[in-house]
């Protein structure tokens, strides 16, 4: 069955009849869940199973943002809290080995939570490298302020997800760390010269260019393309993401309903796909917008389809893991570092 080049959210914890009809007709490549879709484990597992049944694909992508810290769609009382990325960076500063171990344990535990629900993709790790004065939208989600440290911890997070049977999505390529605005609210512009970006921000992403999937940044880099954010910039996607970084995995847009992008939802979707994104992401579950995205998303074909197939093929069965022992070790590593 042909699938279309978009990922969609839905409105609530149970599909409406209208959503069922829409999903059957439009066949998005994947789905993404948010807190509005989550009540308890049995309900989430049922929602995931129904999405897959409608798709007719046992491996249909079901995504979630489960980082830990401020960005955690699954939480108490049914799921544990997890540390923000900066916690691993703080442990790493005292002992790189322990920092990497803590990062691996956290993502391996998250993977176990997701796998139990049938979710197969986590929008993690971040490779953003924040700088002083940047907007707090990244903030303590970041693993550090140097590209080498960020890349090392992001790799440990990636390995924890993969070892747990969950696919990672690298974000926000080519970098959101310098943005002085929250792209959910308005469009950030970064005026840093390209040479400096290549020396700092882009390095962490280059180290992770082998990951199966990545999500773009809604950020203008004025020295690269003064007119378009990375998501809708053919220049940045071709020259930087596919070129200098050599990222060859599936490239998805960040949410096209975010206020950083201009134009109608249809125009945003069209622009992101025309620029070189393989699939467009739409998150808010509003049916009118979902129809507009679907109207612009072609059948997934050619190199985009091959990248999508390679990405899903990178998902392997989870390796044996003792969740209780893993959580105890994670908590002990954080306590040893003196981090609350």
Residue pairs with C-beta under 8 A, 6 or more apart in sequence:
1 27
1 56
1 57
2 27
2 299
2 300
3 27
3 28
3 29
3 55
3 57
3 299
3 300
4 26
4 27
4 28
4 29
4 294
4 297
4 298
4 299
4 300
5 29
5 273
5 278
5 279
5 280
5 297
5 298
5 299
5 300
5 304
6 28
6 29
6 269
6 279
6 280
6 281
6 282
6 293
6 294
6 297
7 28
7 29
7 30
7 31
7 32
7 61
7 63
7 252
7 279
7 280
7 281
7 282
8 23
8 28
8 30
8 31
8 32
8 282
8 285
8 290
8 293
8 294
9 31
9 32
9 33
9 34
9 37
9 282
9 283
9 284
9 285
9 290
10 19
10 31
10 37
10 47
10 51
10 285
11 19
11 36
11 285
11 286
11 287
12 36
12 37
12 285
13 36
13 37
13 38
13 39
13 43
13 44
13 47
14 43
14 47
15 23
15 47
15 50
15 51
15 54
18 287
19 287
20 54
22 287
22 290
22 291
22 294
23 51
23 54
23 55
24 54
26 294
26 297
27 55
28 55
28 294
28 297
29 60
29 61
29 279
29 300
29 308
30 60
30 61
30 62
30 63
30 121
30 279
31 51
31 55
31 60
31 61
31 62
31 63
32 62
32 63
32 64
32 281
32 283
33 44
33 47
33 48
33 62
33 63
33 64
33 73
33 119
34 64
34 65
34 73
34 283
34 285
35 73
36 285
37 44
37 47
38 44
38 73
38 74
40 78
41 78
41 116
41 117
44 74
44 117
44 119
45 116
45 117
45 118
48 62
48 117
48 118
48 119
49 118
51 60
51 62
52 58
52 60
52 62
52 118
59 120
59 312
59 315
61 120
61 121
61 167
61 312
62 118
62 119
62 120
62 121
63 119
63 121
63 122
63 123
63 169
64 73
64 74
64 114
64 119
64 121
64 122
64 123
65 71
65 72
65 73
65 122
65 123
65 124
66 72
66 73
66 74
66 82
66 110
66 113
66 114
66 122
66 123
66 124
67 82
67 84
67 85
67 123
67 124
67 126
67 141
68 81
68 82
68 83
68 84
68 85
68 106
68 110
69 82
69 83
69 84
69 85
69 86
69 87
69 140
69 141
70 84
70 139
70 140
70 141
71 141
72 81
72 82
74 113
74 114
75 81
79 113
80 109
80 113
80 327
82 106
82 109
82 110
83 102
83 106
83 330
83 334
84 140
84 141
85 125
85 126
85 140
85 141
85 142
85 143
85 153
85 157
86 139
86 140
86 141
86 142
86 143
86 144
87 102
87 140
87 334
87 339
88 99
88 100
88 102
88 103
88 106
88 143
88 153
88 156
88 157
89 99
89 142
89 143
89 144
89 149
89 153
90 99
90 337
90 339
91 98
91 99
91 102
91 333
91 334
91 337
91 339
92 98
92 99
92 100
92 103
92 143
92 144
92 149
92 152
92 153
93 99
94 337
95 337
96 152
98 333
98 336
98 337
99 153
100 152
100 153
100 156
101 156
101 329
101 333
102 330
102 333
102 334
103 143
103 153
103 156
103 157
103 160
104 156
104 157
104 159
104 160
104 163
105 160
105 326
105 327
105 329
105 330
105 333
106 157
106 160
106 330
107 122
107 124
107 125
107 156
107 157
107 158
107 159
107 160
107 161
107 164
108 160
108 161
108 163
108 164
108 321
108 326
109 160
109 323
109 326
109 327
109 330
110 122
110 124
110 160
110 161
110 164
110 166
111 122
111 160
111 161
111 163
111 164
111 165
111 166
111 318
112 164
112 318
112 321
112 323
114 120
114 122
114 164
114 166
115 164
115 165
115 166
115 318
119 166
120 165
120 166
120 167
120 315
121 166
121 167
121 168
121 169
121 213
122 161
122 166
122 167
122 168
122 169
123 169
123 171
123 215
124 157
124 161
124 168
124 169
124 171
125 143
125 153
125 154
125 155
125 157
125 158
125 168
125 170
125 171
125 208
126 138
126 141
126 142
126 143
126 150
126 154
126 171
126 172
127 150
127 151
127 154
127 170
127 171
127 173
127 175
127 204
127 205
127 207
127 208
128 138
128 141
128 142
128 150
128 171
128 172
128 175
128 176
128 177
128 201
128 204
128 217
129 142
129 144
129 145
129 146
129 147
129 150
129 175
129 177
129 200
129 201
129 204
130 138
130 139
130 142
130 145
130 177
130 178
131 145
131 177
131 178
133 180
134 177
134 178
134 179
134 180
135 179
135 180
135 181
135 182
135 188
136 182
137 176
137 179
137 181
137 182
137 183
137 184
138 176
138 177
138 179
142 150
142 177
143 149
143 150
143 153
143 154
143 157
144 150
144 153
147 200
147 201
147 203
147 204
147 207
148 203
148 204
148 207
150 204
151 203
151 204
151 207
151 208
154 170
154 204
154 207
154 208
155 207
155 208
157 168
158 168
158 170
158 208
158 211
161 167
161 168
162 168
162 314
162 315
162 316
163 318
163 319
163 321
164 318
164 319
164 321
165 315
165 316
165 317
165 318
166 315
167 212
167 213
167 311
167 312
167 314
167 315
168 211
168 212
168 213
169 211
169 213
169 214
169 215
169 252
170 205
170 208
170 211
170 213
170 214
170 215
170 247
170 249
171 214
171 215
171 217
171 254
172 215
172 216
172 217
172 218
172 219
172 254
173 205
173 214
173 215
173 216
173 217
173 230
173 241
173 245
173 247
173 251
174 197
174 201
174 202
174 205
174 217
174 221
174 230
174 236
174 240
174 241
174 245
175 197
175 201
175 202
175 204
175 205
175 217
175 219
176 183
176 188
176 217
176 219
177 201
178 190
178 192
178 201
178 219
179 188
179 190
179 217
179 219
180 188
180 189
180 190
181 187
181 188
181 260
182 188
183 217
183 218
183 219
183 229
183 254
183 258
183 259
183 260
184 258
184 259
184 260
185 259
185 260
186 259
186 260
187 218
187 219
187 220
187 229
187 259
187 260
187 261
187 262
188 218
188 219
188 220
188 260
189 219
189 220
189 222
190 197
190 219
190 220
190 221
190 222
191 222
191 223
192 201
192 221
192 223
193 223
194 221
194 223
194 224
197 221
197 223
197 224
198 244
202 240
202 244
202 245
205 214
205 245
205 247
206 244
206 245
206 246
209 245
209 246
209 247
209 248
209 249
210 249
211 247
211 249
212 249
212 250
212 310
212 311
212 314
213 249
213 250
213 251
213 252
213 311
214 241
214 247
214 249
214 250
214 251
214 252
215 252
215 253
215 254
215 281
216 230
216 231
216 237
216 241
216 251
216 252
216 253
216 254
216 272
216 277
217 229
217 230
217 231
217 254
218 229
218 230
218 231
218 254
218 258
218 260
218 261
219 229
219 230
219 260
220 226
220 227
220 228
220 229
220 230
221 230
221 236
224 233
224 235
224 236
224 239
224 240
225 233
225 235
225 236
227 233
228 235
228 236
228 271
228 275
229 260
229 261
230 236
230 237
230 240
230 241
231 253
231 254
231 256
231 261
231 271
231 272
231 275
231 277
232 261
232 268
232 271
232 272
232 274
232 275
233 275
234 274
234 275
234 276
236 275
237 251
237 275
237 276
237 277
238 276
241 247
241 251
241 276
242 248
242 251
242 276
248 307
249 307
249 310
249 311
250 278
250 279
250 304
250 307
250 308
250 310
250 311
251 276
251 277
251 278
251 279
251 307
252 277
252 278
252 279
252 280
252 281
253 272
253 277
253 279
253 280
253 281
254 281
255 281
255 282
255 283
255 284
256 265
256 268
256 269
256 272
256 280
256 281
256 282
256 293
257 265
257 282
257 283
257 284
257 286
257 289
261 268
261 271
262 268
263 271
264 292
265 282
265 289
265 292
265 293
266 292
266 293
266 295
266 296
268 280
269 280
269 282
269 292
269 293
269 296
269 297
270 296
272 280
273 279
273 280
273 296
273 297
273 298
278 300
278 304
278 307
278 308
279 297
279 300
279 304
279 308
280 293
280 296
280 297
282 289
282 290
282 293
300 308
